[in-house]
């Protein structure tokens, strides 16, 4: 995984402190309160549970951005995120304990109180009073990253200035790459242009570059995506600061270097292994989901059938992975009217061309009078999307990924738009949970590409869990 070394160190200490907090809480509960705290009288299972939940807490920390450098180097946001994480973790622990009849919690609620006090105090102490000063004063041990900036224009110089005068991150600027600046020419202070972008591979090797930051001005999306691909081929950490990707820090908490948001675009896990995991998880989760939700399916089927004339399921040809077509399923939510299809296509093409948000462009629903009463509720809560679990089970879709487009949309795509189809389309994704209908066409593409470059099992789980409140409260839906 391409994570900076300091993140592993913080995660290791978090894991150790949380496990020891569990153990110390158990000791106090057993010896001070004389409560039986061993799970089914099995010490091994108890400690295994402690270890598993310690790992879960690390994942919760990751979800709450506690390994992002701009959070690590603060105090108030740091403590707030820690408190939030512990509350979430303890709530999850309580729910889990009642499900498996965990004697440690059921016999003594004081264990939870002891764990919260010891765990929160211990992690806060290590992170803020020990690891943070250690990081600040011994960054050569923790980080020692050599940074190469691609782009010697205004954005690149501003980034270099910030990193030079507000460098709390233990990084070293090796220089710049830029096609418009001569090799050896001074760009900012003592930093010079090390060559053209075509010399990227050799420069990274010669200067032992650990991280590449793309901060290039006046570049198009297609050229930028090709540059990102070229950087990722070198298996280095790749980050981007560009107005073309401004939607990402607006919708997602990203890291920032001295106040400048940087978007991480380097793959975190082996892509082949991740695809294998996704397929196994998709098959298992969709099968279980169809079984568990079968009563809800039956209710919706009856409501759709008897509320209006027409088929129960809406079927449509969509574009999937690598541009392949497949049949896409939804619950029908509108009255049958084929005349509207041509008008909707024209509206969608206008939406894509003008890059409006869906709210303003009304591209998602052309005529709300066509929506049935039950369909309005289904669309608001996204329950009309549930039949896509069949698509996932068939292998046409994934639970998480870019949304599948219509054939005429795909034909109108620019080449860089089509990059969203190098993976399986998904039932939910980054832009669906970040704004849904309030996101413009171009921004939705950018958010999908961000997901593709950051795909991990943990990110998928985060997006799945974030989808539920979006469905329940109907945020951004029409």
C-alpha positions as CSV (number, residue, x, y, z in Angstrom):
1,X,0.0,0.0,0.0
2,X,1.3,3.5,-0.9
3,X,0.8,5.2,2.5
4,X,3.4,7.4,4.1
5,X,5.4,5.7,6.8
6,X,4.1,8.0,9.6
7,X,0.6,6.6,9.0
8,X,1.7,3.1,9.8
9,X,3.4,4.3,12.9
10,X,0.3,6.1,14.2
11,X,-1.9,3.1,13.3
12,X,0.4,0.7,15.1
13,X,0.3,2.8,18.3
14,X,-3.4,3.2,18.0
15,X,-3.9,-0.5,17.7
16,X,-1.6,-1.2,20.7
17,X,-3.1,1.4,23.0
18,X,-6.7,0.4,22.2
19,X,-5.9,-3.3,22.8
20,X,-4.1,-2.5,26.1
21,X,-7.1,-0.3,27.1
22,X,-9.4,-3.3,26.6
23,X,-7.1,-5.5,28.7
24,X,-6.8,-2.9,31.5
25,X,-10.5,-2.3,31.5
26,X,-11.1,-6.1,31.8
27,X,-8.6,-6.3,34.6
28,X,-10.3,-3.5,36.6
29,X,-13.7,-4.9,36.0
30,X,-12.6,-8.4,37.1
31,X,-10.4,-7.5,40.1
32,X,-12.1,-4.3,41.4
33,X,-15.8,-5.1,40.7
34,X,-15.3,-8.9,40.9
35,X,-17.3,-9.4,37.6
36,X,-16.7,-12.4,35.4
37,X,-15.4,-10.9,32.2
38,X,-14.2,-13.9,30.2
39,X,-16.2,-14.7,27.1
40,X,-17.8,-18.1,27.6
41,X,-15.0,-18.8,30.1
42,X,-12.6,-18.8,27.2
43,X,-9.7,-16.4,27.6
44,X,-8.5,-16.8,24.0
45,X,-11.9,-15.8,22.5
46,X,-12.0,-12.7,24.8
47,X,-8.6,-11.5,23.7
48,X,-9.4,-12.4,20.1
49,X,-12.5,-10.1,20.4
50,X,-10.3,-7.4,21.8
51,X,-7.9,-7.7,18.9
52,X,-10.6,-7.6,16.3
53,X,-12.3,-4.6,17.8
54,X,-8.9,-2.8,18.2
55,X,-8.5,-3.3,14.4
56,X,-12.1,-2.0,13.9
57,X,-11.3,1.1,15.9
58,X,-8.3,1.8,13.6
59,X,-10.7,1.5,10.6
60,X,-13.0,4.0,12.3
61,X,-10.1,6.3,12.9
62,X,-9.4,6.1,9.2
63,X,-13.0,6.9,8.3
64,X,-12.8,10.0,10.5
65,X,-9.7,11.2,8.8
66,X,-7.4,10.7,11.8
67,X,-4.5,9.6,9.6
68,X,-4.6,12.7,7.4
69,X,-1.6,15.0,8.1
70,X,-3.7,18.2,8.5
71,X,-5.7,16.5,11.3
72,X,-2.7,15.0,13.0
73,X,-1.0,18.3,13.3
74,X,-3.9,20.1,14.9
75,X,-5.4,19.8,18.4
76,X,-9.1,20.7,18.6
77,X,-10.1,18.9,15.3
78,X,-7.9,16.0,16.4
79,X,-9.6,15.6,19.7
80,X,-13.0,16.1,18.2
81,X,-12.4,13.3,15.6
82,X,-11.0,11.1,18.4
83,X,-14.1,11.6,20.5
84,X,-16.4,11.0,17.6
85,X,-14.5,7.8,16.7
86,X,-14.7,6.4,20.3
87,X,-18.4,7.1,20.5
88,X,-19.0,5.3,17.2
89,X,-16.7,2.4,18.2
90,X,-18.3,1.9,21.6
91,X,-21.8,2.0,20.1
92,X,-20.8,-0.7,17.6
93,X,-19.2,-2.7,20.4
94,X,-22.5,-2.5,22.5
95,X,-24.6,-3.6,19.5
96,X,-22.2,-6.5,18.7
97,X,-22.1,-7.6,22.4
98,X,-25.9,-7.9,22.6
99,X,-26.0,-9.9,19.3
100,X,-23.4,-12.5,20.5
101,X,-24.3,-12.3,24.2
102,X,-20.9,-11.0,25.1
103,X,-20.7,-11.6,28.9
104,X,-18.1,-8.8,29.4
105,X,-20.6,-6.1,28.5
106,X,-23.8,-7.8,29.6
107,X,-22.4,-8.5,33.1
108,X,-20.9,-5.0,33.7
109,X,-21.7,-1.7,32.0
110,X,-18.7,-0.3,33.9
111,X,-16.4,-2.0,31.5
112,X,-17.6,0.3,28.8
113,X,-17.0,3.4,31.0
114,X,-13.5,2.2,31.9
115,X,-12.6,1.5,28.3
116,X,-13.9,4.9,27.1
117,X,-11.9,6.8,29.8
118,X,-8.7,4.7,29.5
119,X,-8.9,4.4,25.7
120,X,-9.7,8.0,24.9
121,X,-7.1,9.3,27.4
122,X,-4.4,6.8,26.3
123,X,-4.8,7.4,22.5
124,X,-5.0,11.2,23.0
125,X,-1.9,11.1,25.1
126,X,0.1,9.1,22.7
127,X,-1.1,10.9,19.6
128,X,-1.0,14.6,20.8
129,X,1.6,14.6,23.5
130,X,4.1,12.0,22.3
131,X,3.7,11.1,18.6
132,X,2.9,14.6,17.3
133,X,6.0,16.3,18.9
134,X,8.1,13.2,17.8
135,X,6.8,13.7,14.3
136,X,7.5,17.5,14.4
137,X,11.0,17.2,15.6
138,X,12.1,13.9,14.1
139,X,10.5,14.0,10.7
140,X,13.5,12.4,9.0
141,X,12.7,9.2,10.9
142,X,9.0,9.3,10.3
143,X,8.6,10.7,6.9
144,X,11.7,11.9,5.0
145,X,9.8,12.1,1.7
146,X,11.4,13.6,-1.4
147,X,8.8,15.5,-3.3
148,X,8.8,16.2,-7.0
149,X,6.5,19.0,-8.2
150,X,5.2,18.7,-11.8
151,X,4.4,22.2,-12.9
152,X,6.6,25.3,-12.6
153,X,3.9,27.8,-13.0
154,X,1.9,29.9,-10.5
155,X,0.3,26.9,-8.8
156,X,3.6,25.0,-8.5
157,X,5.5,28.0,-7.1
158,X,2.7,28.7,-4.6
159,X,2.9,25.0,-3.4
160,X,6.7,25.2,-3.1
161,X,6.5,28.4,-1.2
162,X,4.0,26.9,1.3
163,X,6.0,23.8,1.7
164,X,9.3,25.7,2.2
165,X,8.1,28.1,4.8
166,X,5.4,26.1,6.5
167,X,6.9,22.7,6.4
168,X,5.6,20.6,9.3
169,X,5.5,17.4,7.2
170,X,9.1,16.4,7.0
171,X,9.3,16.5,3.2
172,X,12.0,17.8,0.9
173,X,11.4,19.4,-2.5
174,X,13.7,17.9,-5.0
175,X,12.7,20.2,-7.8
176,X,10.2,20.7,-10.7
177,X,9.3,19.2,-14.0
178,X,7.8,21.5,-16.7
179,X,7.8,21.4,-20.5
180,X,7.8,25.2,-20.7
181,X,10.9,25.7,-18.5
182,X,14.5,25.0,-19.5
183,X,16.3,22.3,-17.6
184,X,18.5,23.8,-14.8
185,X,16.6,27.1,-14.8
186,X,15.7,28.4,-11.3
187,X,12.0,28.2,-10.6
188,X,11.7,29.2,-6.9
189,X,14.5,30.0,-4.4
190,X,17.2,27.3,-4.8
191,X,14.8,24.8,-6.6
192,X,15.3,24.3,-10.3
193,X,13.6,22.6,-13.2
194,X,15.0,19.1,-13.4
195,X,13.7,18.4,-16.9
196,X,10.7,17.9,-19.1
197,X,7.7,15.7,-18.2
198,X,8.9,13.1,-20.6
199,X,11.9,12.6,-18.4
200,X,9.7,11.8,-15.4
201,X,10.8,8.2,-14.9
202,X,14.5,9.0,-15.0
203,X,14.2,12.0,-12.7
204,X,12.2,9.9,-10.1
205,X,15.0,7.3,-10.2
206,X,17.9,9.7,-10.1
207,X,16.6,11.8,-7.2
208,X,14.9,8.9,-5.3
209,X,11.6,10.7,-5.4
210,X,9.0,9.3,-2.9
211,X,6.0,11.5,-3.8
212,X,4.9,13.3,-7.0
213,X,2.6,16.3,-6.7
214,X,0.9,17.4,-9.9
215,X,0.4,21.2,-9.7
216,X,0.3,22.2,-13.4
217,X,-1.5,25.1,-14.8
218,X,-3.5,25.3,-18.1
219,X,-4.0,21.6,-18.8
220,X,-7.0,19.8,-20.1
221,X,-8.7,16.8,-18.5
222,X,-7.5,14.3,-21.0
223,X,-3.8,15.4,-20.8
224,X,-4.1,15.5,-17.0
225,X,-5.5,12.0,-16.8
226,X,-2.7,10.7,-19.1
227,X,-0.1,12.4,-16.8
228,X,-1.7,10.8,-13.7
229,X,-1.5,7.4,-15.4
230,X,2.2,8.0,-16.2
231,X,2.9,8.9,-12.6
232,X,1.1,5.9,-11.2
233,X,3.2,3.6,-13.4
234,X,6.2,4.5,-11.2
235,X,4.5,3.1,-8.1
236,X,5.0,6.3,-6.1
237,X,2.6,8.3,-4.1
238,X,0.8,10.6,-6.5
239,X,-1.1,13.7,-5.4
240,X,-2.8,16.5,-7.2
241,X,-3.7,20.1,-6.6
242,X,-5.7,21.4,-9.5
243,X,-8.8,23.5,-10.1
244,X,-10.0,20.7,-12.4
245,X,-10.4,18.4,-9.4
246,X,-11.8,21.1,-7.0
247,X,-15.0,19.1,-6.5
248,X,-13.1,16.4,-4.6
249,X,-11.9,18.5,-1.6
250,X,-15.4,20.2,-1.7
251,X,-17.2,16.9,-1.3
252,X,-14.6,14.7,0.5
253,X,-12.2,15.4,3.3
254,X,-8.8,15.3,1.8
255,X,-5.3,16.0,3.1
256,X,-3.9,19.5,2.8
257,X,-0.3,20.7,2.7
258,X,0.0,24.1,4.5
259,X,-3.7,24.9,3.7
260,X,-3.5,23.7,0.1
261,X,-5.9,20.7,-0.5
262,X,-4.1,17.8,-2.2
263,X,-6.0,14.9,-3.8
264,X,-4.5,11.5,-3.5
265,X,-4.7,9.6,-6.8
266,X,-2.3,6.7,-6.2
267,X,-3.8,3.2,-6.0
268,X,-3.6,1.9,-2.4
269,X,-3.9,-1.9,-3.0
270,X,-3.1,-4.4,-5.7
271,X,-5.7,-3.8,-8.4
272,X,-6.1,-7.5,-9.3
273,X,-6.5,-8.5,-5.6
274,X,-9.0,-5.7,-5.1
275,X,-11.1,-6.8,-8.1
276,X,-11.1,-10.4,-6.8
277,X,-12.3,-9.2,-3.3
278,X,-15.0,-7.0,-4.9
279,X,-16.4,-9.8,-6.9
280,X,-16.5,-12.2,-3.9
281,X,-18.0,-9.5,-1.7
282,X,-20.5,-8.4,-4.4
283,X,-21.8,-11.9,-4.9
284,X,-22.1,-12.7,-1.2
285,X,-23.6,-9.3,-0.2
286,X,-26.1,-9.2,-3.1
287,X,-27.3,-12.8,-2.5
288,X,-27.8,-12.1,1.3
289,X,-29.4,-8.7,0.5
290,X,-31.9,-10.3,-1.9
291,X,-32.8,-12.9,0.8
292,X,-33.1,-10.4,3.6
293,X,-35.0,-7.8,1.5
294,X,-37.4,-10.3,-0.1
295,X,-40.4,-9.2,2.1
296,X,-39.7,-5.6,1.1
297,X,-39.4,-6.6,-2.6
298,X,-42.8,-8.3,-2.3
299,X,-44.5,-5.2,-0.8
300,X,-43.0,-2.9,-3.5
301,X,-44.0,-5.3,-6.3
302,X,-47.6,-5.3,-5.1
303,X,-47.6,-1.5,-4.7
304,X,-46.1,-0.9,-8.2
305,X,-48.5,-3.5,-9.8
306,X,-51.7,-2.1,-8.4
307,X,-50.9,1.6,-8.4
308,X,-50.6,2.0,-12.1
309,X,-50.6,0.1,-15.4
310,X,-47.4,-1.4,-16.8
311,X,-44.6,-3.7,-16.0
312,X,-43.3,-4.1,-12.4
313,X,-39.7,-3.8,-13.4
314,X,-38.2,-1.1,-15.6
315,X,-35.6,-2.6,-18.0
316,X,-33.1,-0.5,-19.9
317,X,-29.8,-1.1,-21.8
318,X,-26.9,0.5,-20.0
319,X,-23.1,0.6,-20.6
320,X,-21.0,-1.5,-18.2
321,X,-17.3,-2.3,-17.8
322,X,-15.2,-1.8,-20.9
323,X,-18.1,-0.3,-22.8
324,X,-20.1,-3.6,-22.8
325,X,-23.9,-3.4,-22.8
326,X,-26.2,-5.1,-20.2
327,X,-29.8,-5.0,-19.1
328,X,-30.3,-2.7,-16.2
329,X,-33.2,-3.3,-13.7
330,X,-35.2,-0.9,-11.5
331,X,-38.7,-0.8,-10.1
332,X,-40.9,1.1,-12.4
333,X,-41.7,4.5,-10.9
334,X,-43.3,6.3,-13.9
335,X,-46.3,6.1,-16.1
336,X,-45.6,4.5,-19.5
337,X,-45.0,7.2,-22.2
338,X,-42.5,6.5,-25.0
339,X,-42.9,10.0,-26.4
340,X,-40.9,11.4,-23.4
341,X,-37.8,9.3,-24.2
342,X,-36.7,11.4,-27.1
343,X,-37.2,14.7,-25.1
344,X,-35.3,13.2,-22.2
345,X,-32.4,12.3,-24.4
346,X,-32.3,15.9,-25.7
347,X,-32.4,17.2,-22.2
348,X,-29.6,14.9,-21.0
349,X,-27.4,15.9,-23.9
350,X,-28.0,19.5,-23.0
351,X,-27.1,18.8,-19.4
352,X,-23.9,17.1,-20.4
353,X,-22.9,19.9,-22.8
354,X,-23.7,22.8,-20.4
355,X,-22.4,21.0,-17.3
356,X,-25.3,22.0,-15.2
357,X,-26.2,20.4,-11.9
358,X,-29.1,18.0,-12.1
359,X,-31.2,20.2,-9.9
360,X,-30.8,23.1,-12.2
361,X,-30.8,21.2,-15.4
362,X,-33.8,19.0,-14.4
363,X,-32.0,16.2,-16.3
364,X,-32.9,13.5,-13.9
365,X,-36.6,13.8,-14.4
366,X,-37.9,15.6,-17.4
367,X,-41.6,15.6,-16.4
368,X,-42.5,15.0,-12.8
369,X,-46.1,14.5,-13.8
370,X,-45.1,11.1,-15.2
371,X,-44.0,9.9,-11.8
372,X,-46.5,7.7,-10.1
373,X,-47.5,8.4,-6.4
374,X,-45.6,5.3,-5.2
375,X,-42.8,6.0,-7.7
376,X,-42.2,9.4,-6.1
377,X,-41.6,7.7,-2.7
378,X,-39.4,5.0,-4.3
379,X,-37.3,7.5,-6.1
380,X,-36.9,9.8,-3.1
381,X,-35.6,6.9,-1.0
382,X,-33.8,5.1,-3.9
383,X,-35.8,2.0,-3.2
384,X,-36.5,1.8,-6.9
385,X,-32.8,0.9,-7.3
386,X,-33.1,-2.3,-5.2
387,X,-33.5,-4.7,-8.3
388,X,-30.0,-3.7,-9.3
389,X,-28.9,-6.4,-6.7
390,X,-29.9,-8.8,-9.5
391,X,-27.4,-7.0,-11.8
392,X,-24.7,-7.4,-9.1
393,X,-25.5,-11.1,-8.7
394,X,-25.4,-11.6,-12.5
395,X,-21.9,-9.9,-12.6
396,X,-23.0,-6.9,-14.6
397,X,-22.5,-4.5,-11.7
398,X,-20.8,-4.0,-8.4
399,X,-22.3,-2.7,-5.2
400,X,-19.9,0.3,-5.4
401,X,-18.7,2.0,-8.5
402,X,-19.5,4.7,-11.1
403,X,-23.1,4.8,-12.3
404,X,-23.8,3.0,-15.6
405,X,-24.7,5.4,-18.4
406,X,-27.1,5.0,-21.4
407,X,-25.6,4.1,-24.9
408,X,-26.3,7.6,-26.3
409,X,-24.6,9.2,-23.4
410,X,-21.5,6.9,-23.9
411,X,-21.4,7.8,-27.6
412,X,-21.3,11.5,-26.6
413,X,-18.5,11.1,-24.0
414,X,-15.1,12.6,-24.5
415,X,-12.3,10.0,-24.2
416,X,-11.5,11.0,-20.6
417,X,-15.1,10.5,-19.6
418,X,-14.9,6.9,-20.8
419,X,-12.3,6.1,-18.1
420,X,-15.2,5.7,-15.6
421,X,-16.0,2.4,-17.5
422,X,-12.7,0.7,-16.9
423,X,-14.4,-0.8,-13.7
424,X,-17.8,-2.4,-13.1
425,X,-20.5,0.2,-12.6
426,X,-22.0,0.4,-9.2
427,X,-25.3,0.7,-7.3
428,X,-23.8,3.5,-5.2
429,X,-20.6,5.6,-5.4
430,X,-18.7,8.7,-4.3
431,X,-20.9,11.3,-6.1
432,X,-24.1,9.6,-5.1
433,X,-23.3,9.9,-1.4
434,X,-21.7,13.3,-1.8
435,X,-24.5,15.2,-3.6
436,X,-26.3,12.9,-6.0
437,X,-28.5,15.2,-8.1
438,X,-26.8,18.4,-7.0
439,X,-23.5,17.4,-8.7
440,X,-22.8,18.5,-12.2
441,X,-22.0,16.1,-15.0
442,X,-18.3,16.9,-15.1
443,X,-17.9,16.8,-11.4
444,X,-19.6,13.4,-11.3
445,X,-17.0,12.1,-13.7
446,X,-14.2,13.6,-11.6
447,X,-15.6,12.0,-8.4
448,X,-15.9,8.6,-10.2
449,X,-12.3,8.9,-11.4
450,X,-11.2,9.7,-7.8
451,X,-12.9,6.6,-6.6
452,X,-11.3,4.4,-9.3
453,X,-7.8,5.6,-8.3
454,X,-8.5,5.1,-4.6
455,X,-10.5,1.8,-4.6
456,X,-10.0,-0.2,-1.5
457,X,-12.2,-2.6,0.4
458,X,-12.5,-0.1,3.3
459,X,-13.6,2.7,1.0
460,X,-16.3,0.5,-0.5
461,X,-17.6,-0.2,3.0
462,X,-17.5,3.5,3.9
463,X,-19.6,4.3,0.8
464,X,-22.1,1.5,1.4
465,X,-22.7,2.7,5.0
466,X,-22.9,6.3,3.9
467,X,-25.6,5.3,1.4
468,X,-28.1,4.3,4.0
469,X,-28.7,7.8,5.5
470,X,-28.8,9.2,2.0
471,X,-31.6,6.7,1.2
472,X,-33.4,7.2,4.4
473,X,-33.4,11.0,4.3
474,X,-33.6,11.2,0.5
475,X,-30.8,13.8,0.2
476,X,-30.2,14.9,-3.3
477,X,-32.9,12.6,-4.8
478,X,-35.7,13.5,-7.2
